[in-house]
Amino acid sequence: MELLKRVFTAIVLIPVVLLLVLRAPVAILALVSAVIALLAIRELLKLAEAYGIRPLRAPTYVFAGVFFLAVGFSPGATPLLSTSAFALIALSAVMLAPFLFLALTMQRDELSSSFLAAAVSCLAFVYIAVPMASLAQLRGQWQGSFFLLYLLLLVWAGDIFAYFVGKSVGNYRMSPRVSPNKTWEGATASVVASVAAGMLIFHYAVPISTALLDAHLIEGRDNGVFREPGSLIPIMILSLALNVAAQLGDLVESLIKRGAGAKDSGAILPGHGGMLDRIDALLFAAPVLWIYLSWHVLTE
């Protein structure tokens, strides 16, 4: 029954996610990313309570919301902030967050709770809000739709193969204390699947792009891929790095839940748990892709 719920939820969500990534206006994608981030932040703050922490709920939501407004709806953004502008806003927000949240906790009666509350708010912002905003920012750049499609398919392929291979032939536990169900066999299958998916996507980049253009899912002026890819070795390395990051993201979220004594971060998605459970891999993989593409943009 649990597997059926998981499959049904995936069947419903995957087309919606793909349409958002490929066709929705960038501002809409930024808005959806903000909603997803806020839901995941809510779950993280709830988990923090199991550690005896009294989190700063409203200030954390407001700070993350204002950050998304600055990224997605800044004056002059066409259609979204440039890479350098996004980096400046994100870095400024990351530097401001500790001062702001620590200052707010000075009003508490129990000063012993101040430091941990501020630390959790900073973590929620850096861990969830910034990576989700980077996805929206990437979407507005040249070939952004194609690269986000690549990221999603790569992460999904790795997750699917890890799940089924780990279930069927997994014997050697990867991290029994953190995530008892994860095995080295599943992790290896995940790496192979992700690297293979990444190389196939870029090997057939032109026909895939052409098909998406013909279906009016992307616009050639903003997101087309019109040239034959060069060497696939950089893509192989990038795909490997993204898969490792995604698996680490999954393990880190499991660590947080294990420490809180929770099986799932929430129950918003039937068969998948909470929103944080669903995006945990992306939260580590998205910054890797953003850094890779940003170096290309800034060095051109």
N, C-alpha and C positions, 0 to 999 in steps of 0.2 A: 504493500500500500504506500509506503514511504517513497519507494522508487517511482511509482506511478505519479504521485504528487510532484515529485522532482521533475519528471519528464514533461508532465502537463504544463507546469509553470514555465519551463524552458521553451516549450513550443509557443506559448503565448508571448513571452517576453522577447525572444530573440528577434522576430520580425519588427517589433516596435523599436528595439534598440538600433537595429540596422537602419531603419527609416530615419530615426533621429540623427544618427551619425552621418548618413549619406545625403539626406534630402532636406532636413529641417533647417531653417535659417539659423545662423550662428547664435543670435541672441536667444532663440528658443532653446538651443542646446545648452547654452550657458545657464539659463533659468532652470532647466531640468537637472543639470549637474549640481546646481546650488541646492535644489530640493533634496536630491539624493544625498549630498554631503551633510545637510542638516539632519536628515533622518539617521544617517550613520553616526554623526556626532552625538545625537540623543542616545543612541544605543551604547556608545562608548562611555558617556557620562553615567548611564545607568549601571554599567559594569563596574565603574569606579566606586560606586557606593558599596559594592561587596568587599572592597578593600578598606572600608571605613572612612572613605573620603567624602566630604560634602562639596560637590562640584559647583562651580559658578555657571549655572545653566543659562540664564537670560543673557549675561554679558558675552558668553561664548557664542551663542546663536547670533547675537547682534554683530559681533566682530566678524564672524565668518560671512554673514549676509552682506555687510558693507564691503567686504573684500570682493565678493562676487559681483557686486554692483560696480565697483571700480574696474574690475577686469572686463566685464561683459557690456557695460553701458557707459563707458567713459566718453565724453565729448570728443569728436574727431576720430573715433575708432572706426575704421572702414576695412572689413566688417568687424574686426576685433583688434585689440591692441597688437602692436608689433612685438616680436620676441624680446627685444631689449626693454621695451616699456613694461611688458609683463614681468620680466625679471626684476626690474626696479621696484615695481609695486609689491611683488611677492617678498623680496628681500626686506623692503621697508616694513611690511606688515610683520614678518617674522622677528625683526629686531624690536618692533614696538610692543609685541604681544606680552613678553615677560614683564615689562614695566607697567603696562596697563593692568594686567590681571593681578600682579602683586599689590599694586596701589589699591585696587578695589577690595582686596581681602583685608586691608587694614581696618575696615569698618566692622569686622566680625568680633563677636564677643569672645570666641575661643581662638586666640591667635595661633594656637598650636595646629589648627587646621588650615591656616592660610597658605603655607608653602605648597603643600600637596594639592590643594584646590587650584592654585595658579598653575602648577606644573601640569596638571591634567588638562586644563584649558589650552595651554601652549601645545601640548602633545596633540590634542584633538585638532587644532588648527593646522599644524605642520603635517600631521599624519594623514588627515582626511581632506581638509579644505584645499590645500595647495595642490596636491596631485589631481583632484577632481577639476579644479580650475585650469590646470595645465592641459587637460583633455579638451576642454572647450576652446582654449587658446590655439591649440594645434589645429583644430578643425577649420579655423579661419585662415590658415596659411596655405601656400601653394602645395597642392597634392595632399592637403590635410585629410580629406575624406578617405583617400586611399590608404594612408598610413594608419589612421584609426581603425579602418577595416582590417588591415594587416594585424594590428595589435590585438583586436578582439578575437579574430579567428585563431591567432597563435595561442592566446591564453585559453580559449575554449578547447582547442585541440589538446593542449597539454593537460587540462583539467579532466577531460573525458577519458583519455588514455590512462592517466594516473589512477582514476577511480576504478575502471573496469579491470585493468591489469593488476592493480593492488588487491582487488577483491578476489580475483581468480587464482593468481599464482604468487601473491606477495607473502613472503615468509620472514624476511629480515626487516625488523622494525627500524625506521629511520630515527625517530625521536620518541621513545615510549612514554616518557614523562610528559611531553608537551602534546603530542598527537599520536595516540596508540595505533590508530588505523592507517597511518602513513608508512609505507614500506619503501625500501631502496629499489625494489623491482618497479613499483609504481612511479617513483621519481625518475628512474631511467627511461621508462616508457614515455613519460611526460616530456623529457628533454628531446628524445628522438622524434616524437610527434610534432613538437613545436618547431624544431629546426627544419623538419621535412615540410611542414605547412608553410613556413616562412620562405623557404627556397622555391617551393612550387608557386606561391603567390607572386613572387617577383620574376620568376622565369616566364610566367604567363601574364605579366603585368599589362602588356599592350592589349591582348584579347579581353582580359577582364575589364580593363578600363573602357574599351570599346563597347562591350556589352552593357556596362553601367551607363555609359553615355546614351546608347540607343534606347535604354529603358527609362531615360530621363531621371536617373537616380543621382547622377552627379552632373555638374556643369563643366564643360571643357574649359571655359574661360578661367575658372577658379581652381578646379580640382582634377583636371585630366592628367593622364600619364601618357605622353605621346612619343617617348623615345624608348628604344630598346635598352634594358638594363645592362650595365657593364658586368664586371666580375661579381659572382654571387658569394665570394668569400666574406666581404664585409657584412652581407645580409645574414650569412650563416653565423658569424660571430655575434651580430646584434640579436638574432633570434635566440641564440644560446644565453646571452646575457639577460634578455627579457624573460625567458623561462625560469632561470635561476632566481631572478628578482621576484617573479610571480610566486614561485614555490616558497621563498622566504617570507613573502607577504602573508601567505596562507598560514605558515608556521607561527609567525609573530601574533597574528590574530588568535590562533589556537592557544598560544601562551597566555594572552590576556584573559581569554575565557577560562582556561584551566585554573589560573590563579583566582578567578572570581567564582569558581565552582559552577560555571554555567556551560550547558551543552551548546547553545546557540546564543547569538547576540540579541536576537529578537524573534518574532514570529510573523513578520509582515509578509513573507514570501513562502507559501506552502511548499514543504519539501526542501526548502533552501535555508530556512531560518530567517535571520534578520537581514537588513540591508548591508550591514557591515560584513556579514558572512559572504554576501554575493560579490562585493567589490574588493575584498581584502587583497586578492592577487593584483588587481589593477592599481591599487594604491602604491605598490612598490614598483610595478612595471612601467606605469605611466611616466614617472620622473626619468627613468632610464631612456625611454624613447624621446622625451622632451629634450634632454641633454644632448643626445645624439643628433637630433635634427637641428637644435639650436647652434651647435658648433658649425654645422654646414651653412646655416643662414648667416651667422656672424662672421664666418671666415671667407665668405664669397665676395 
